[in-house]
Amino acid sequence: MNNALKTLTSLALLAGTAQLAHAHAGFKDQITEGTVKTWNAVSIAHGCASNATPEGGVAFQKDVIAISTIFPNPSDIKDVTFRGSKGAVTTTGAEATLPNLAAHIVGSTDSIASTIAISAITSGGTMFANTIPVYDEKNKVRGFQGWSGNSPFSGPALLQSELKFDPATGTNTSQGLAPFGISAIQFNPTSCAKKLVVRVAVADWCLKGAANSADDSRVDVWIGSQTPKFNDPDVMPSAPTVANGIYWPGLTVNRDLAKNPLPGTKGFDPAKIAVNNGIIDRTVAGWEVSPAKAATATTAAVTAVTSDKVSCADVTDYDTVYIEPNANDIDKYLPISTAKYPHGANGVVYWPSK
């Protein structure tokens, strides 16, 4: 096990052993583009409560007993939505819709949504005793699910969330971490995007069983909008009636501007892109002029002109791009199945499963 995973696993063990899990979903770390897999974790910041009370700000929240995550890495490109934005975003989910990310992310095409590969960690630091990967019909890992209790493996009883509420700050004092691995992501050198936001569907359950299928605090569903299955606004912090509006758990991937500079900036060299068959230039060395202009450039121009690409200030260039699972994908893979372990929760019902 590498040191990064050891550190992450240790943190997850602290959260998992004491079962201090509370449910505003996010991610432990932002990541930077590169060439190697990294380890991260879905973070759970507070427990479930109805939308009648502010998320994360009430003492008597129910503890999280199960989690499910789905990443936007489908086998079928029709199962995701692509977006782009420039400058500050005022409304999540209202960004411009793109046909794909082929112009921005290495490996993405008009038929391949992304090359994101997820590694589900099913032992040695998982937040819950029972953790399974979620596969699609082509045996691709789409995410993971986990639950406490004793089916089939026994986990410690959850502490009551009010014991972990800090009245001085109005927040819970701990967070749960559900670890996973994610493959390397790279930006196309000719893209103007500085960030990729990988939006992940996350559900955190605090109650199980068919008898609780109408309880407003049974689950927090963290997705951009309702779906045919996840259709109860009282359990969705993203519901239109909620003051904070749409919320997506987003894993931010930052462009390495030192090694992969933006077009029109210091270090960008189209010639190296062609030589390397489109692979990101990892040997940036100062100001360089594009081949098309080098023959006629004056000495002054050589030190000032870096590419034939116009500035990334163009209104058609996006500085942030997004990828998110759509409603069909969420409804197909986010629910925890009642199937026999390791394909589901051994008959235990987590809404909207029946």
Helices and strands as residue ranges (DSSP letters): H 3-18, E 25-27, E 31-32, E 38-44, E 66-70, G 77-79, E 80-85, E 96-98, E 118-120, E 130-135, E 141-147, G 161-164, E 165-166, E 171-172, E 176-182, E 195-199, E 201-205, G 210-212, E 219-222, G 233-235, E 250-254, H 270-275, H 291-294, H 299-304, E 320-325, H 327-333
